[in-house]
Amino acid sequence: MSDWHKSSYSSTSGQCVEAREGVHGADVRDTQNREAGHLSFSRTEWLAALAATLTK
């Protein structure tokens, strides 16, 4: 997996999410609540989510 980075879809008001991508998918976490863990998505799920954001 790559390093965590702030999502380009995050706002500048402090409500941010971070993502890290890898060959098999991606993890997403709340920047202000990192200790709560993260959600993991398979490659198929992650690509579907990205495609959905591009069609909005």
ROSE-4610 file (N, C-alpha, C; in Angstrom, 1 decimal, always signed):
// ROSE-4610
residu = [M/M/M/S/S/S/D/D/D/W/W/W/H/H/H/K/K/K/S/S/S/S/S/S/Y/Y/Y/S/S/S/S/S/S/T/T/T/S/S/S/G/G/G/Q/Q/Q/C/C/C/V/V/V/E/E/E/A/A/A/R/R/R/E/E/E/G/G/G/V/V/V/H/H/H/G/G/G/A/A/A/D/D/D/V/V/V/R/R/R/D/D/D/T/T/T/Q/Q/Q/N/N/N/R/R/R/E/E/E/A/A/A/G/G/G/H/H/H/L/L/L/S/S/S/F/F/F/S/S/S/R/R/R/T/T/T/E/E/E/W/W/W/L/L/L/A/A/A/A/A/A/L/L/L/A/A/A/A/A/A/T/T/T/L/L/L/T/T/T/K/K/K]
num = [1/1/1/2/2/2/3/3/3/4/4/4/5/5/5/6/6/6/7/7/7/8/8/8/9/9/9/10/10/10/11/11/11/12/12/12/13/13/13/14/14/14/15/15/15/16/16/16/17/17/17/18/18/18/19/19/19/20/20/20/21/21/21/22/22/22/23/23/23/24/24/24/25/25/25/26/26/26/27/27/27/28/28/28/29/29/29/30/30/30/31/31/31/32/32/32/33/33/33/34/34/34/35/35/35/36/36/36/37/37/37/38/38/38/39/39/39/40/40/40/41/41/41/42/42/42/43/43/43/44/44/44/45/45/45/46/46/46/47/47/47/48/48/48/49/49/49/50/50/50/51/51/51/52/52/52/53/53/53/54/54/54/55/55/55/56/56/56]
x = [+0.8/+0.0/+0.9/+0.4/+1.1/+0.9/+1.5/+1.3/-0.1/-0.6/-1.9/-1.7/-2.8/-2.8/-4.3/-4.4/-5.7/-6.4/-7.7/-8.4/-8.6/-8.6/-8.8/-10.3/-11.1/-12.6/-12.8/-11.8/-12.0/-12.2/-12.9/-13.1/-11.9/-11.9/-10.8/-11.2/-12.4/-13.0/-12.6/-11.7/-11.2/-12.0/-12.9/-13.7/-13.0/-12.0/-11.1/-11.1/-10.9/-10.7/-9.3/-8.7/-7.4/-7.6/-6.8/-6.8/-5.4/-5.3/-4.1/-4.5/-3.8/-4.2/-3.1/-3.5/-2.6/-3.1/-2.3/-2.7/-4.1/-4.3/-5.5/-6.7/-6.6/-7.7/-7.2/-8.1/-7.7/-8.3/-7.7/-8.2/-8.5/-9.6/-10.0/-10.2/-9.8/-10.0/-10.3/-10.9/-11.2/-9.9/-9.6/-8.3/-8.4/-9.5/-9.6/-9.9/-10.1/-10.4/-9.6/-8.4/-7.5/-7.5/-7.6/-7.6/-8.8/-9.8/-11.1/-10.9/-9.7/-9.5/-9.8/-10.0/-10.2/-11.2/-11.7/-12.5/-11.6/-11.8/-11.0/-11.9/-11.5/-12.3/-11.4/-12.1/-11.4/-11.1/-10.3/-9.9/-11.2/-12.1/-13.3/-14.2/-14.3/-15.2/-14.6/-13.3/-12.6/-12.7/-12.5/-12.6/-14.1/-15.0/-16.5/-16.8/-16.2/-16.5/-15.8/-14.6/-14.0/-14.7/-15.2/-16.0/-17.3/-17.9/-19.2/-18.9/-17.8/-17.5/-17.2/-16.7/-16.4/-17.7/-18.8/-20.0/-20.9/-20.6/-21.4/-21.2]
y = [-1.2/+0.0/+1.2/+2.3/+3.6/+4.3/+5.4/+6.2/+6.8/+7.2/+7.9/+9.3/+9.7/+11.1/+11.6/+12.9/+13.6/+13.4/+13.1/+13.0/+14.3/+14.4/+15.6/+16.1/+15.2/+15.6/+16.1/+16.1/+16.6/+18.1/+18.6/+20.1/+20.7/+22.0/+22.7/+23.1/+22.7/+23.1/+22.1/+21.2/+20.2/+18.9/+18.8/+17.5/+16.7/+16.0/+15.4/+13.9/+13.2/+11.8/+11.5/+10.5/+10.1/+8.7/+8.5/+7.3/+6.8/+5.5/+4.9/+3.7/+3.8/+2.8/+1.7/+0.6/-0.5/-1.3/-2.3/-3.1/-3.8/-4.2/-5.0/-4.1/-2.8/-2.0/-0.7/-0.2/+1.0/+1.0/+1.8/+2.0/+3.5/+3.7/+5.1/+5.3/+6.5/+6.8/+8.3/+8.6/+10.0/+10.6/+11.7/+12.4/+12.8/+13.2/+13.7/+12.6/+11.3/+10.2/+9.0/+9.1/+8.0/+6.8/+7.0/+5.9/+5.0/+5.4/+4.6/+3.6/+3.6/+2.6/+3.1/+2.2/+2.5/+1.5/+1.9/+1.0/+0.5/-0.7/-1.3/-1.7/-1.4/-1.6/-2.5/-3.4/-4.2/-3.3/-3.8/-3.0/-2.7/-3.7/-3.5/-2.4/-2.5/-1.5/-0.1/+0.0/+1.3/+1.9/+1.2/+1.7/+2.1/+1.4/+1.7/+3.0/+3.2/+4.5/+5.7/+5.5/+6.5/+6.9/+5.9/+6.1/+6.8/+6.5/+7.2/+8.6/+9.0/+10.4/+11.2/+10.5/+11.2/+11.5/+10.8/+11.0/+12.0/+12.5/+13.5/+14.8]
z = [+0.0/+0.0/+0.0/-0.6/-0.6/+0.7/+0.9/+2.1/+2.1/+3.3/+3.4/+2.8/+2.1/+1.6/+1.7/+1.8/+1.9/+0.6/+0.6/-0.6/-1.2/-2.5/-3.2/-3.1/-2.7/-2.5/-1.1/-0.2/+1.1/+1.1/+2.1/+2.2/+2.9/+2.9/+3.6/+5.0/+5.4/+6.7/+7.8/+7.5/+8.5/+8.5/+7.6/+7.5/+6.3/+6.7/+5.6/+5.8/+4.7/+4.7/+4.0/+4.4/+3.9/+3.2/+2.2/+1.5/+1.2/+1.0/+0.6/-0.4/-1.5/-2.5/-2.7/-3.1/-3.4/-4.6/-4.9/-6.1/-5.8/-4.6/-4.3/-3.9/-3.8/-3.3/-2.6/-1.7/-1.0/+0.4/+1.3/+2.6/+2.8/+3.6/+3.8/+5.3/+5.8/+7.2/+7.4/+8.5/+8.9/+9.4/+8.9/+9.3/+10.8/+11.3/+12.7/+13.6/+13.1/+14.0/+13.6/+13.4/+12.8/+13.7/+15.1/+16.0/+15.9/+15.2/+15.0/+13.9/+13.2/+12.2/+10.8/+9.9/+8.5/+7.8/+6.7/+5.9/+4.7/+4.4/+3.3/+2.1/+0.9/-0.3/-1.2/-1.9/-2.9/-4.1/-5.0/-6.2/-7.0/-7.1/-7.9/-7.2/-5.9/-5.2/-5.3/-5.1/-5.2/-6.6/-7.6/-9.0/-9.3/-8.7/-8.9/-8.2/-7.0/-6.3/-7.0/-7.5/-8.3/-9.5/-10.2/-11.5/-11.2/-10.1/-9.7/-9.4/-8.8/-8.5/-9.8/-10.8/-12.0/-12.9/-12.6/-13.4/-12.7/-11.6/-10.9/-11.5]
